[in-house]
Structures are given as structure tokens and as C-alpha cells.
Amino acid sequence: GEITDVDVLTFTGEAGQIDGVEVLPGTAKVNVSEDPVYTVSGTVTESRAGDIGVPAALTLLDEEGNAVAETVSGTHGHYAFCGIRAGKGYTVKAEKHLYQDTVSDPFSVRKDMTVDLQLPLATVTISGRVYADDVDHPLGGAVVQLVDGGFLPVGKSVRANVDGYYVIKDVPVMENDFYTLTARAVGFGNSHGQNYGRSRDDLFHATEDLADMDIFLSSSYLVAGEILGGDEEAVYQVQLLKDGLRVGDPVSTVTTKEENPWYGTIVTISYELTDVPAGEGYCIEVSGDGCMTRRSPEFMVKSTNVLQKNLEIEPAEEGMELTGWLNSPDGTPAAGIRISCGEPLGYGEAVTDEDGYFSIWIRPSEAATLKIDGGDAFADVNQFLDLSAGTVPVELTLTNR
């Protein structure tokens, strides 16, 4: 049976063991005053890396939660507590910066024990509210996604409630990396953290719970870019068009100069068009002294800012501007109709505005033929013009198909 509080024991009989102490045959005095000791060892790994060990601080606790021994795991996560007396209710606690404290299940020591632990990353909660354009318009139902500094999704997206509030739980703490927030909703876009645009201003650390991480979606967007090949001393006008019609007022370009140690002076001629509604059939038109009017290919504004919408211009050659008005068969202005004057005279095409007005720059000539694309409603027209007396505004009328 179990022997307790006995210092000396007289044993007669076969060879055997008492509480791990070997007893020889015959009569003998056995000292059982010292308890046998064992080793508790194992490996600490992190939850993301699976079987890759990590250094951590470890504490062996007894049944009452008192610290029995302390140690630190090695580079590969191995640890060992030596000289541990037999007993029950032991636990091992592992601690590491940026990880959740982990405690093993209780175990008894009657032999050498292996106790492995896995450390999950510490987590925080991020919460806030989604708004449409401003704080007076909470936006319910928006889908919010947390992304890392490389703009890769982290975890699953969450949906804001009817009042626009969202909560993202169990966000791993990333002390040396960044997070940012994106959101989307039907009819809105332009969201990326508290200030849209993938810049470091939107990135944040998450080392503690973060509240009031509000996101602003927008019902309008930004179209911006550079004018390439322009004169740094000139100011150009950039007009937004949709289906050939002007949208808002034109904006002037801004020229900046930056000294670069490798490339010298870098000149940038840029523009920004703000409050652009979502839609298709957009293009930009650039005009100015000393350059030919140029128009970009059509593009779509859907759910994000349209950036780097660059357009290259060319110096104006000697020539003349051909202008006029185009009317429908009923005499009303024909808006959104494409008119071109092909080579060798023309420089592309024009689209009539809401007043039916158009303007095309052509090389000097005594005659020209305008090609009018009537679309589905009107007949195509090839209109010959006599320019021997110079250019004067012309007035043209479409015919039905």
C-alpha cells in the first residue's frame, strides 16, 4: 500500500519497489523520506505556424495555482521543468508578447510528463460606423472588410446593421504590420479607411481594441490624372464629358516641380475632377493655347475613384478650327452625335454638346468632308464643305433613317 510519514521500513520478502524505491530481498532498512522526482517537458508552438516552435515564458502551477517552477523555452520552443515531485492538478502556463496566455489542461505527475502548448495570437476588436457622404447619413447594410498592409483580406467580411454600426472580432494583433478598412454598398463606393485612397494615412496598428473606426462611403467619385507632353508654362483646361455632353465646369491644370537626385527636375501637370457621379460613357477633353484639343477613350466610373487617367497632348500645328451646329430633323439641337474629319485634314473627332455645337481642328485646306455618325435614329452623313474663303461656323441638319 501507500507509505506516508515513514522514514525507515523493515522489509522481508521478494524484491520489489515502494514508491519508486527499489528494495532487495531479505531484511533491509529503506529510506523513503525523499519523494521521487520527475521531469515535465514539451514544446511551445504558435497557432499560425503549426509545428514551428517559439520562445516563451513558462510557469508550472500546482493544484492551488501557486507557481512551482519557472523557465523559458528555447529558440525552437522546447522547455523542461526538472525535479518535480509526484502530485496531481499541475498545469503549465505559457506567456509571450502579442500572444494570448495559454494554460494546459490539469495533469498528474507520476512519471516524466510531456505537455505541449500552442499559443494563439492575441486578438482585439475593431468597431465603428459606416456613413453615406457625411455623419448625418448612416449607411446600413454596408459590407466591411479588414485588409492588411498588403491590401489582402484578413478574415471574413462583416455587414453593418441598419444603423450603420459594424464590429470585427478576433483581429490578430500586428505590432509591426498595418491594417486598413474597406467597405462597399450598392450605389456607393470610394471607401478606404477614414480617408479614401490607398495611402499610409489610412493604415493603422491594432495592438488594442479600436472603436470609432468610421468609414465614409461616397455617392460621387474623383477622376484625376496627368497631362503628358504639355508645356510646363501653360495652363490647360480639362472638361469631363458623358455621352459627348459636358458634365460640370472645366478645371485648370496644376503644374508642380520636384527635384530628384537621380532624374533632376520632374515636372508634373495634373488635374482633378471631383463629385463625379457613377456612370458609363465618360471621357475627358483637354484644350489650351498651343495644343490640339484631345479627347480620351471612354471609361466607366463605378465604385472607386478613377486615378491615373492620363492623356497625352501634342503641340498644335498650323491649321484652322472648323465649328458649327448640328440639328435634328425637327430643328432641335442634336446632342451627342459624333462628327469626324478624317486624314489628311483632321485630328480625330468631336461630339456635339447639348446645344448641338462642335469644334474640330483641321489642317489648312480649301475643302473638307465631315463624316456624321447618325447612330440608330438618324442617317449617316458625309457633308462636303467649301473652305476656299476660310472657315465660318456651319449649320447642319440630320435626316431620319
C-alpha positions in Angstrom: 0.0 0.0 0.0 0.9 3.7 0.1 3.6 4.6 2.6 3.5 8.1 4.2 5.3 9.8 7.0 7.7 6.8 7.4 11.4 7.3 7.5 12.7 3.7 7.9 10.9 0.5 6.8 11.9 -3.1 7.6 11.0 -5.2 4.5 11.2 -9.0 4.3 10.2 -10.8 1.1 10.7 -10.8 -2.6 12.5 -8.0 -4.5 10.2 -5.1 -5.4 9.7 -1.3 -5.4 7.9 1.0 -3.0 7.0 4.4 -4.4 9.8 4.0 -7.0 12.5 2.9 -4.4 14.0 -0.5 -5.2 14.0 -3.0 -2.3 16.3 -6.0 -2.3 15.3 -9.4 -1.0 15.8 -10.1 2.7 15.5 -7.8 5.6 16.6 -4.2 4.9 16.2 -0.7 6.1 14.8 1.5 3.3 14.9 5.3 3.5 11.7 6.6 1.9 11.8 10.1 3.4 12.7 11.7 -0.1 9.9 11.8 -2.7 10.8 10.6 -6.2 11.1 13.5 -8.7 10.2 13.7 -12.4 10.6 15.9 -15.5 7.8 17.9 -17.1 8.8 18.9 -20.7 7.3 19.8 -24.0 7.3 22.2 -27.0 5.6 25.6 -27.4 4.3 26.4 -30.9 2.3 29.2 -32.3 -1.2 28.7 -33.9 -0.3 30.2 -37.3 2.9 28.2 -37.8 1.7 24.8 -36.7 4.7 22.8 -35.7 7.2 25.7 -35.6 8.3 26.3 -32.0 8.6 29.7 -30.4 10.4 31.0 -27.3 8.0 31.8 -24.4 8.0 32.2 -20.6 6.6 29.1 -18.8 5.3 28.6 -15.3 4.5 25.3 -13.6 1.5 25.7 -11.3 0.3 23.4 -8.6 -3.4 22.5 -7.9 -3.9 25.7 -6.0 -2.4 27.8 -8.8 0.8 28.5 -7.0 4.0 28.8 -9.0 6.2 25.7 -8.5 8.9 26.4 -11.1 9.6 28.9 -14.0 11.6 28.5 -17.2 11.9 29.9 -20.7 11.6 27.7 -23.8 14.4 27.7 -26.3 14.5 29.1 -29.8 12.7 26.0 -31.1 10.1 26.1 -28.4 11.5 23.3 -26.2 11.3 23.5 -22.4 11.8 21.3 -19.3 10.9 21.5 -15.6 13.2 19.1 -13.7 12.9 17.8 -10.2 9.2 17.9 -10.0 7.6 15.8 -7.2 4.7 13.5 -7.7 1.3 15.1 -7.4 -1.9 15.9 -9.2 -3.6 19.1 -10.6 -0.5 20.5 -12.2 -0.8 22.9 -15.1 1.7 24.7 -17.3 1.1 28.3 -18.3 2.8 29.9 -21.4 3.2 33.6 -22.0 4.6 35.6 -24.9 4.3 39.2 -26.1 1.5 39.6 -28.7 0.1 36.2 -28.0 -2.7 35.0 -25.8 -1.7 33.5 -22.4 -2.3 29.7 -22.7 -2.7 27.2 -19.8 -2.6 23.5 -20.3 -5.2 21.0 -19.0 -4.6 19.8 -15.5 -2.4 16.7 -15.2 -0.9 14.4 -12.6 2.8 13.7 -12.2 3.5 10.0 -11.5 6.2 9.7 -14.2 8.0 12.0 -16.7 5.4 14.0 -18.5 5.2 15.7 -21.9 3.0 18.7 -22.1 2.9 20.6 -25.4 1.2 24.0 -25.8 0.1 26.1 -28.7 -0.1 29.9 -28.5 -2.8 31.8 -30.4 -2.1 35.3 -31.4 -3.6 38.0 -29.1 -6.7 39.5 -30.7 -8.6 42.8 -30.5 -11.9 44.1 -31.6 -12.4 46.8 -34.2 -15.7 48.6 -34.4 -17.2 51.8 -35.9 -19.9 53.1 -38.2 -20.4 53.4 -41.9 -21.8 56.6 -43.3 -23.0 57.8 -46.7 -21.2 61.0 -47.6 -21.3 62.6 -44.1 -22.1 61.8 -40.5 -25.8 62.8 -41.0 -26.4 59.7 -43.1 -25.6 56.4 -41.5 -25.5 53.6 -44.1 -27.0 50.3 -43.0 -26.2 47.0 -44.8 -22.7 48.0 -46.0 -20.1 45.2 -46.2 -16.9 46.0 -44.2 -13.7 44.1 -44.8 -10.4 44.3 -42.8 -7.3 44.1 -45.0 -3.6 44.0 -44.1 -0.8 46.4 -45.2 -0.5 44.5 -48.5 -4.3 45.0 -49.1 -5.1 41.3 -48.7 -8.3 40.4 -46.9 -8.0 39.4 -43.2 -10.8 37.1 -42.0 -14.3 37.3 -43.2 -16.2 40.5 -44.0 -19.0 41.7 -41.7 -22.2 43.6 -42.5 -23.2 46.8 -40.8 -26.5 46.8 -39.0 -29.5 49.1 -40.0 -27.9 52.0 -38.2 -24.5 51.5 -39.9 -22.6 50.0 -36.9 -20.2 47.2 -37.5 -18.0 45.0 -35.3 -15.0 42.9 -36.3 -13.9 40.5 -33.6 -10.8 38.3 -33.1 -8.5 40.6 -35.1 -4.9 39.3 -34.6 -2.6 41.8 -33.0 0.0 43.0 -35.6 2.6 45.3 -33.8 4.9 45.6 -36.8 2.3 45.5 -39.6 -0.7 47.6 -40.6 -4.4 47.1 -41.2 -6.9 49.2 -43.1 -10.6 49.0 -43.7 -12.7 48.9 -46.9 -16.4 48.9 -47.3 -18.9 48.6 -50.2 -22.6 49.2 -50.7 -24.9 49.2 -53.7 -24.8 52.7 -55.3 -21.8 53.8 -53.2 -18.1 53.4 -53.3 -15.0 55.4 -52.8 -14.4 53.9 -49.3 -11.0 53.1 -47.8 -10.5 53.7 -44.2 -11.3 57.2 -42.9 -9.8 58.8 -45.9 -10.1 57.1 -49.2 -7.1 56.3 -51.3 -4.6 53.6 -50.7 -2.1 55.7 -48.8 -0.4 55.2 -45.5 -2.7 57.8 -43.9 -5.4 55.0 -43.9 -3.2 52.4 -42.3 -3.2 51.7 -38.6 -1.7 49.3 -36.0 -4.1 47.1 -33.9 -2.5 46.5 -30.6 -5.6 47.2 -28.5 -9.4 47.4 -29.1 -10.3 50.2 -31.5 -13.6 51.9 -31.5 -15.0 54.8 -33.7 -13.2 53.5 -36.8 -15.7 55.2 -39.0 -15.9 54.6 -42.8 -17.3 57.1 -45.2 -18.8 55.8 -48.5 -19.5 58.3 -51.2 -22.1 58.6 -53.9 -19.7 60.5 -56.1 -16.1 60.0 -57.1 -12.8 61.6 -58.1 -11.3 61.5 -61.6 -7.7 62.6 -61.7 -4.6 62.2 -63.8 -1.7 63.9 -65.6 -1.4 65.7 -68.9 1.6 64.3 -70.7 3.7 66.2 -73.3 2.4 69.6 -72.2 4.2 72.9 -71.8 5.1 73.5 -68.1 4.4 77.2 -68.5 0.9 76.6 -69.9 -2.4 76.1 -68.2 -4.8 73.6 -69.8 -8.5 73.2 -69.4 -9.8 69.7 -68.7 -13.5 69.1 -69.3 -15.4 66.0 -68.3 -17.9 64.6 -70.9 -20.5 61.9 -70.6 -22.0 60.6 -73.8 -20.4 63.6 -75.5 -22.1 66.1 -73.3 -20.3 68.4 -70.8 -20.5 67.5 -67.1 -19.9 70.4 -64.8 -17.3 73.1 -65.5 -13.8 72.6 -66.8 -10.9 72.6 -64.4 -7.5 74.1 -64.9 -4.3 72.0 -64.6 -1.8 72.5 -61.9 1.9 72.3 -62.6 4.3 71.1 -59.9 8.1 70.7 -60.0 10.1 68.3 -57.8 13.9 68.0 -57.6 15.1 64.4 -57.9 18.7 63.5 -57.2 18.7 61.0 -60.0 16.4 62.4 -62.6 16.8 66.2 -62.0 13.7 68.3 -62.1 10.4 66.4 -62.5 7.6 68.4 -63.9 4.0 67.2 -63.4 0.9 68.7 -65.0 -2.1 67.3 -63.2 -5.8 67.8 -62.8 -8.7 66.7 -60.5 -12.4 66.4 -61.3 -14.5 66.0 -58.2 -18.0 64.9 -57.4 -18.3 62.7 -60.5 -21.5 60.5 -60.3 -21.3 56.8 -61.2 -21.9 56.0 -64.8 -20.7 54.9 -68.2 -19.6 56.8 -71.3 -17.3 59.2 -69.6 -14.2 60.8 -71.3 -12.0 63.8 -70.6 -11.2 66.6 -73.1 -8.1 68.7 -72.9 -7.7 72.0 -74.6 -5.4 75.0 -74.3 -3.3 77.5 -76.2 -0.6 75.9 -78.4 -2.1 72.4 -78.3 -4.6 70.4 -80.2 -7.8 69.5 -78.4 -7.5 65.9 -77.4 -10.2 63.5 -76.0 -9.6 60.3 -74.1 -11.2 57.0 -74.8 -14.4 56.4 -72.9 -14.3 55.0 -69.4 -16.6 54.0 -66.6 -17.0 55.3 -63.1 -18.3 52.5 -61.0 -17.4 52.2 -57.3 -14.0 53.7 -56.8 -12.0 56.8 -57.7 -10.6 56.8 -61.3 -7.0 57.7 -60.8 -4.1 58.0 -63.3 -6.5 58.9 -66.1 -3.6 60.4 -68.1 -3.8 62.0 -71.5 -1.0 62.9 -73.9 -1.3 66.1 -75.9 0.5 67.4 -79.0 1.5 70.9 -80.0 -0.9 72.5 -82.4 0.2 72.6 -86.0 -0.7 75.4 -88.3 -4.4 74.9 -89.2 -7.9 76.1 -88.7 -10.8 75.4 -86.4 -13.9 74.1 -88.0 -17.0 74.8 -85.9 -20.7 74.6 -86.3 -24.1 73.4 -85.0 -25.9 70.2 -85.8 -29.7 70.0 -85.6 -32.2 67.2 -85.6 -34.8 66.9 -88.4 -37.3 68.8 -86.2 -34.9 71.7 -85.7 -33.8 71.0 -82.1 -30.1 70.7 -81.2 -28.7 67.2 -81.9 -26.6 66.4 -78.9 -24.1 63.5 -78.5 -23.6 63.0 -82.3 -20.1 62.1 -83.4 -18.5 64.2 -86.2 -15.1 63.5 -87.7 -12.9 64.9 -90.4 -10.5 62.1 -91.4 -6.9 62.3 -92.6 -5.2 64.1 -94.1 -7.2 67.0 -92.7 -8.4 66.1 -89.4 -7.2 65.4 -85.9 -9.7 62.9 -84.6 -13.4 63.7 -83.9 -15.8 65.8 -81.9 -19.1 65.1 -80.2 -21.8 67.7 -80.3 -22.8 69.2 -76.9 -26.2 69.9 -75.5 -26.6 72.8 -77.9 -25.5 70.7 -80.9 -22.2 72.6 -81.1 -19.0 71.0 -82.3 -15.4 72.1 -83.0 -12.7 70.2 -85.0 -9.2 71.4 -85.7 -8.1 70.7 -89.3 -5.0 71.4 -91.4 -5.3 74.4 -93.9 -7.4 73.3 -96.9 -9.9 74.7 -99.4 -12.3 71.8 -98.8 -13.3 69.2 -96.2 -15.7 66.4 -95.8 -17.4 65.9 -92.4 -18.5 62.4 -91.5 -21.5 62.4 -89.3 -22.5 59.2 -87.4 -26.2 59.4 -87.0 -26.4 56.4 -84.7 -29.6 54.3 -84.6 -32.0 57.2 -85.1 -30.5 59.2 -87.9 -28.9 58.6 -91.3 -25.1 58.8 -91.6 -24.0 61.9 -93.5 -20.9 62.8 -95.5 -21.1 66.6 -95.7 -18.8 68.4 -98.2 -17.7 71.9 -97.2 -16.1 74.6 -99.3 -13.4 76.3 -97.3 -11.8 78.4 -100.0 -13.0 81.6 -98.3 -11.8 80.3 -94.9 -13.8 78.7 -92.1 -17.1 80.0 -90.9 -19.5 78.3 -88.5 -21.7 75.9 -90.4 -25.2 74.7 -89.6 -26.1 71.1 -90.5 -29.3 69.1 -90.2 -29.7 65.4 -89.8 -32.2 63.2 -91.6 -34.2 60.3 -90.2 -33.2 56.8 -91.2 
